[in-house]
Amino acid sequence: MRDFVADPRFLLQKKIEGHFSKLHPDKWIPLYTQVSFTNTRYSVAYQNGKKQDEIMRKVMNRPDIEKVWDSKEVEDAILKLL
């Protein structure tokens, strides 16, 4: 993770995850939050994290993601992939 903190794409992904989590806290809890601040079993958090990574890979492949990251369209795409 340390190697990615200066990567603009990594930072954008974390921004998207945080934004979506605020809109839908019942549907998306970031992996770090699950492990550090909840009683979620690590094995469950790990599986959730793998699914979230898969979803975010698809979202981040969108060519214009930098411009539309906080749009309803991206929000709906994530909801559909959940």
C-alpha positions in Angstrom: 0.0 0.0 0.0 2.9 2.4 0.8 4.0 2.2 -2.8 0.6 3.3 -4.1 -0.1 6.4 -1.9 1.5 8.7 -4.5 -0.3 7.0 -7.4 -3.1 9.3 -8.7 -5.2 6.3 -9.8 -5.0 4.6 -6.4 -6.0 7.9 -4.7 -8.9 8.3 -7.1 -10.0 4.7 -6.4 -9.9 5.4 -2.6 -11.9 8.6 -3.2 -14.6 6.8 -5.1 -14.8 4.1 -2.5 -15.1 6.7 0.3 -17.8 8.6 -1.7 -19.8 5.5 -2.4 -19.5 4.3 1.2 -20.9 7.6 2.5 -23.8 7.3 0.1 -24.4 3.6 0.8 -22.9 2.6 4.2 -25.2 -0.4 4.3 -23.7 -1.7 1.0 -20.0 -0.8 1.1 -17.7 -0.7 4.1 -14.0 -0.3 3.0 -11.8 -3.2 3.9 -9.6 -1.1 6.2 -12.7 0.0 8.1 -14.1 -3.5 8.3 -10.8 -4.8 9.8 -10.0 -1.9 12.0 -13.3 -0.6 13.3 -15.9 -3.4 13.2 -16.3 -6.8 14.6 -16.4 -8.3 11.2 -14.5 -11.6 11.1 -11.3 -11.2 9.1 -12.2 -14.1 6.8 -15.5 -12.2 5.9 -13.7 -8.9 5.5 -11.2 -10.6 3.2 -13.9 -12.0 1.0 -15.7 -8.6 1.0 -12.4 -6.9 0.1 -11.8 -9.3 -2.8 -15.3 -8.5 -4.2 -14.8 -4.8 -3.8 -11.5 -5.0 -5.6 -13.1 -6.7 -8.5 -15.8 -4.1 -8.7 -13.3 -1.2 -8.4 -11.1 -2.7 -11.2 -14.2 -2.6 -13.5 -15.1 1.0 -12.4 -11.5 2.2 -12.8 -11.3 0.8 -16.3 -13.8 3.4 -17.5 -11.9 5.8 -19.7 -13.4 9.0 -18.3 -13.5 7.9 -14.7 -11.4 11.0 -13.6 -14.2 13.3 -14.8 -17.3 11.3 -13.8 -16.1 9.5 -10.6 -18.8 11.2 -8.4 -21.7 10.8 -10.9 -24.9 9.0 -10.5 -23.9 6.9 -13.4 -20.8 5.5 -11.6 -22.9 5.1 -8.4 -25.5 3.0 -10.3 -22.7 1.0 -12.0 -21.3 0.0 -8.6 -24.8 -0.8 -7.3 -25.4 -3.0 -10.2 -22.1 -4.9 -9.7 -22.9 -5.5 -6.0 
